[in-house]
Amino acid sequence: MSVAVVTDSTNYIPSDDLARLSIARVSLHVHDGADLRPETEIDIPAFYRRLADTREIPTSSQPSPDELVTVFRQLVEEGHEVVGAFMSSRMSGTVQAAELAATMVRETHKDARIAIVDTESNCMQEGYAVLSAAEKAAEGASSEECVAAAAETVRRTRFLFSPHTLEYLSRGGRISGASALLGSLLQIVPILTVEHGETTVAAKVRTRAKAHAELANRMRADIERCGLRRAVVHGIVDLDEAARFARENIEPVVGHSVDVLPIGPVIGLHVGPAVGVVYETEEPLR
C-alpha cells in the first residue's frame, strides 16, 4: 500500500514540488471583511497592497474537518495510507482538525491508516518536513517511516526572520501594543525564530542591515556545526528586498544560488513586510 502525503497551504512549497511528489494540499482561509476565500486563491501582491492601507486586519482560519475528510477519504479509497503533516498546533487548529477528520474517516473505513504529524512550525520549516515525508513515500517507504522522516527533519531545521515593524504582530495579538510601541521608539529590529512550535525573539538589533547580517551569521554558525542540506529565502511584500538579502547575505554563506519564495496571506497578515531564511542541516540542530 503506497503512502500519500497531505499538507496545508502555509508552508508555501512550490507547486512544482507538490506535483513532483504528488502532495495533496488543503488551504487555510482568509477572512477579509465580508470576503472569505482559500489563501491559495488570493492575489498575493494585491492582498499586501490592501493590507498596508487598512487598520482592519484580516483574519485567518484553519481548514474545516469536512474539507480534510474529503481529501483523506479519497486517498484511502484509492488504496493509500495517509500521512498528514501540518503547521504547528500552537499556531493553528489545523492539526486538531486533521486528527478529528482522521477519526471521522476511520468510522466508515475501518482499515484506514492515517497518521498526523505536527511539524511545529510553518513556511518552509514546515515545508521541509513535508518534503522529507513525501520523498520517503516516493521511495516506497511505510507510513511509519514517512512520519519518522518528517520528525527527524523538524530537528534539523531552523527558521529565522526579521519583520520591518512590530506593528502587524501587535495588531494580530502576537505581542502587546506597548511592546510594539517601545520597539518603534527605540528603532528595534527584531530577529525572530520558531522553537517548540511558537514564535520567539532570537535577537534585537538597531538597523535592517544589521538584522540581515545577523540572520546570515546565525545560519553560518549552524552550518559550521551541523552542515547544510538545503536552504530557501522567504519574503513578505517586498520580494526585491528578499532577493537582495539572498544574494548579498545568504548565498555567500551557502556557496550557491538560493530560491526566494513569497509567503502568502495567512502568515503574512500576522507578520507584515519581512525577510527570512529557512534551512535544513545534515545533523540535528536540537
C-alpha positions as CSV (number, residue, x, y, z in Angstrom):
1,M,0.0,0.0,0.0
2,S,1.6,3.3,-1.1
3,V,1.7,6.4,1.2
4,A,0.1,9.7,0.2
5,V,1.2,12.9,1.9
6,V,-1.3,15.7,2.7
7,T,-0.4,19.1,4.0
8,D,-1.8,22.7,4.4
9,S,-1.1,25.8,2.4
10,T,1.1,27.7,5.0
11,N,4.4,26.0,4.0
12,Y,4.4,27.6,0.6
13,I,6.0,24.6,-1.1
14,P,6.5,25.4,-4.8
15,S,3.8,24.0,-7.0
16,D,6.4,22.0,-9.0
17,D,7.4,20.1,-5.8
18,L,3.8,19.5,-4.9
19,A,3.2,18.0,-8.3
20,R,6.5,16.1,-8.5
21,L,5.8,14.3,-5.2
22,S,2.0,14.1,-5.5
23,I,1.5,16.0,-2.3
24,A,-2.1,16.9,-1.6
25,R,-2.8,20.4,-0.2
26,V,-5.7,21.7,1.8
27,S,-5.8,25.5,2.1
28,L,-6.3,27.7,5.1
29,H,-8.7,30.6,4.6
30,V,-8.5,34.4,4.9
31,H,-11.4,36.5,6.2
32,D,-11.1,39.9,4.7
33,G,-14.2,42.0,5.6
34,A,-17.1,40.1,4.1
35,D,-14.9,38.1,1.8
36,L,-13.8,34.6,2.8
37,R,-11.6,32.6,0.5
38,P,-8.8,30.0,0.5
39,E,-5.4,31.7,0.6
40,T,-4.3,29.7,-2.4
41,E,-6.9,31.7,-4.5
42,I,-5.7,35.1,-3.3
43,D,-3.6,37.5,-5.5
44,I,-0.7,37.9,-3.1
45,P,0.6,41.4,-4.2
46,A,-2.9,42.8,-4.3
47,F,-3.6,41.4,-0.8
48,Y,-0.5,43.1,0.7
49,R,-1.2,46.4,-1.0
50,R,-4.6,46.4,0.6
51,L,-3.2,45.3,4.0
52,A,-0.8,48.3,4.1
53,D,-3.7,50.7,3.6
54,T,-6.1,49.4,6.3
55,R,-6.4,49.3,10.0
56,E,-8.9,46.4,9.8
57,I,-6.6,43.4,9.9
58,P,-7.9,40.4,8.0
59,T,-8.1,37.1,10.0
60,S,-7.2,33.5,9.1
61,S,-8.9,30.2,9.8
62,Q,-7.9,26.6,9.5
63,P,-9.5,24.1,7.1
64,S,-12.7,22.6,8.4
65,P,-12.7,18.9,9.4
66,D,-15.1,18.3,6.5
67,E,-12.5,19.7,4.0
68,L,-9.9,17.4,5.4
69,V,-12.3,14.4,5.5
70,T,-12.9,14.8,1.8
71,V,-9.2,14.6,1.0
72,F,-8.4,11.8,3.4
73,R,-11.4,9.7,2.3
74,Q,-10.5,10.0,-1.4
75,L,-6.9,8.9,-0.8
76,V,-8.0,6.0,1.5
77,E,-10.5,4.8,-1.1
78,E,-7.7,4.9,-3.7
79,G,-5.8,2.4,-1.6
80,H,-3.3,4.7,0.1
81,E,-2.0,5.1,3.6
82,V,-2.1,8.8,4.5
83,V,0.4,10.9,6.3
84,G,-0.9,14.4,7.1
85,A,1.9,16.9,8.0
86,F,0.6,20.3,9.1
87,M,1.6,23.6,10.7
88,S,2.3,24.0,14.4
89,S,-0.6,23.1,16.7
90,R,0.4,26.1,18.8
91,M,-0.2,28.4,15.8
92,S,-3.3,26.9,14.3
93,G,-6.0,24.4,15.0
94,T,-5.2,22.6,11.7
95,V,-3.6,19.6,13.4
96,Q,-6.6,19.2,15.7
97,A,-9.0,19.5,12.7
98,A,-6.9,16.8,10.9
99,E,-7.0,14.5,13.9
100,L,-10.8,14.8,14.0
101,A,-11.1,14.3,10.3
102,A,-8.9,11.1,10.5
103,T,-11.2,9.8,13.3
104,M,-14.3,10.5,11.1
105,V,-12.8,8.7,8.1
106,R,-11.9,5.6,10.3
107,E,-15.5,5.4,11.4
108,T,-16.6,4.5,7.9
109,H,-13.3,3.0,6.6
110,K,-12.2,0.6,9.4
111,D,-8.9,-0.3,7.7
112,A,-7.9,3.3,7.0
113,R,-4.3,4.1,8.1
114,I,-4.0,7.9,8.7
115,A,-1.1,9.4,10.7
116,I,-1.0,13.1,11.6
117,V,2.3,15.0,12.1
118,D,2.7,18.3,13.9
119,T,5.7,19.9,12.1
120,E,6.0,22.5,14.9
121,S,6.3,25.4,12.5
122,N,5.1,27.0,9.2
123,C,6.6,28.3,6.0
124,M,9.4,26.2,4.6
125,Q,10.4,24.9,8.0
126,E,7.1,23.1,7.9
127,G,7.7,22.5,4.1
128,Y,11.0,20.7,4.6
129,A,9.3,18.2,7.0
130,V,6.5,17.7,4.4
131,L,9.0,17.2,1.6
132,S,11.0,14.7,3.7
133,A,7.9,12.6,4.3
134,A,6.9,12.8,0.6
135,E,10.4,11.9,-0.6
136,K,10.3,8.8,1.6
137,A,6.9,7.9,0.3
138,A,8.2,8.2,-3.3
139,E,10.9,5.6,-2.3
140,G,8.2,3.2,-1.3
141,A,8.6,3.7,2.5
142,S,5.9,2.8,5.0
143,S,3.8,5.5,6.7
144,E,5.8,5.0,9.9
145,E,9.0,5.7,8.0
146,C,7.5,8.8,6.4
147,V,6.4,10.1,9.8
148,A,9.9,9.4,11.2
149,A,11.4,11.3,8.3
150,A,9.3,14.3,9.0
151,A,10.0,14.3,12.7
152,E,13.8,14.0,12.1
153,T,13.7,16.9,9.7
154,V,12.0,19.1,12.3
155,R,15.1,18.6,14.4
156,R,17.4,19.6,11.6
157,T,15.7,22.8,10.5
158,R,15.7,26.5,11.5
159,F,13.5,29.4,10.6
160,L,15.0,32.9,11.2
161,F,13.2,36.0,10.0
162,S,13.1,39.7,10.6
163,P,10.0,41.9,10.2
164,H,10.3,45.5,9.3
165,T,8.0,46.5,12.1
166,L,6.3,45.0,15.2
167,E,3.0,46.7,14.2
168,Y,1.5,43.6,12.5
169,L,2.4,41.3,15.3
170,S,0.8,43.8,17.7
171,R,-2.4,44.2,15.5
172,G,-2.7,40.4,15.3
173,G,-2.4,40.0,19.1
174,R,1.0,38.2,18.8
175,I,2.7,40.9,21.0
176,S,1.4,43.7,23.2
177,G,0.8,47.2,21.8
178,A,3.2,48.5,24.4
179,S,6.0,46.3,23.3
180,A,5.4,47.3,19.7
181,L,5.4,51.0,20.6
182,L,8.6,50.6,22.6
183,G,10.2,48.7,19.8
184,S,9.3,51.5,17.4
185,L,10.5,54.3,19.7
186,L,13.8,52.5,20.2
187,Q,14.1,51.6,16.5
188,I,14.5,48.0,17.4
189,V,14.6,45.5,14.5
190,P,13.8,42.0,15.9
191,I,15.1,38.7,14.7
192,L,12.5,36.0,15.3
193,T,12.6,32.2,15.2
194,V,10.3,29.3,15.9
195,E,11.0,27.0,18.7
196,H,8.7,24.3,20.2
197,G,6.0,25.4,17.8
198,E,6.0,29.0,18.9
199,T,7.5,32.3,17.6
200,T,10.2,33.6,19.9
201,V,12.7,36.5,19.8
202,A,16.2,35.4,18.9
203,A,17.9,38.8,19.0
204,K,17.3,42.5,18.7
205,V,19.4,44.9,16.6
206,R,19.0,48.6,15.5
207,T,19.0,48.5,11.7
208,R,17.7,46.3,9.0
209,A,21.2,45.9,7.6
210,K,22.4,44.6,10.9
211,A,19.4,42.3,11.1
212,H,20.2,40.8,7.7
213,A,23.8,40.3,8.7
214,E,22.8,38.6,12.0
215,L,20.4,36.2,10.2
216,A,23.4,35.2,8.0
217,N,25.8,34.9,10.9
218,R,23.4,32.6,12.9
219,M,22.9,30.5,9.8
220,R,26.7,30.3,9.2
221,A,27.2,29.1,12.8
222,D,24.6,26.4,12.5
223,I,26.1,25.2,9.2
224,E,29.6,25.1,10.7
225,R,28.3,22.9,13.5
226,C,25.8,20.7,11.6
227,G,26.4,21.0,7.9
228,L,23.8,22.1,5.3
229,R,21.3,20.1,3.3
230,R,19.1,22.8,1.7
231,A,18.0,26.4,2.2
232,V,15.5,28.9,0.9
233,V,14.8,32.6,1.5
234,H,11.3,33.9,2.2
235,G,10.0,37.3,1.5
236,I,6.8,39.1,2.5
237,V,5.6,42.1,0.5
238,D,9.0,43.2,-1.0
239,L,10.4,40.3,-3.0
240,D,13.2,42.6,-4.4
241,E,14.5,43.1,-0.9
242,A,14.3,39.3,-0.3
243,A,16.3,38.7,-3.5
244,R,19.0,41.2,-2.4
245,F,19.1,39.5,1.0
246,A,19.5,36.2,-0.6
247,R,22.2,37.4,-3.0
248,E,24.2,39.6,-0.5
249,N,23.8,37.7,2.8
250,I,22.7,34.1,2.3
251,E,24.3,32.9,-1.0
252,P,27.9,33.8,0.3
253,V,27.2,31.5,3.3
254,V,25.9,28.5,1.3
255,G,28.1,29.0,-1.8
256,H,25.3,28.8,-4.4
257,S,22.1,30.4,-5.5
258,V,19.1,30.2,-3.3
259,D,15.4,30.3,-4.3
260,V,13.3,33.1,-3.0
261,L,9.7,32.1,-2.1
262,P,6.9,34.5,-1.2
263,I,5.0,34.0,2.0
264,G,1.2,34.1,1.5
265,P,-1.6,35.9,3.3
266,V,-2.3,33.5,6.2
267,I,1.2,34.0,7.6
268,G,1.9,37.4,6.1
269,L,-1.0,39.2,7.7
270,H,0.4,38.4,11.1
271,V,4.0,39.5,10.3
272,G,3.9,42.2,7.7
273,P,6.9,43.1,5.5
274,A,9.8,40.8,6.3
275,V,12.6,38.7,5.0
276,G,13.8,35.3,6.4
277,V,15.7,32.2,5.8
278,V,14.8,28.5,6.3
279,Y,17.5,25.8,6.2
280,E,17.9,22.2,6.9
281,T,21.2,20.8,8.2
282,E,22.8,17.4,7.9
283,E,23.0,16.8,11.6
284,P,20.3,17.7,14.2
285,L,20.2,21.2,15.5
286,R,18.3,20.3,18.6
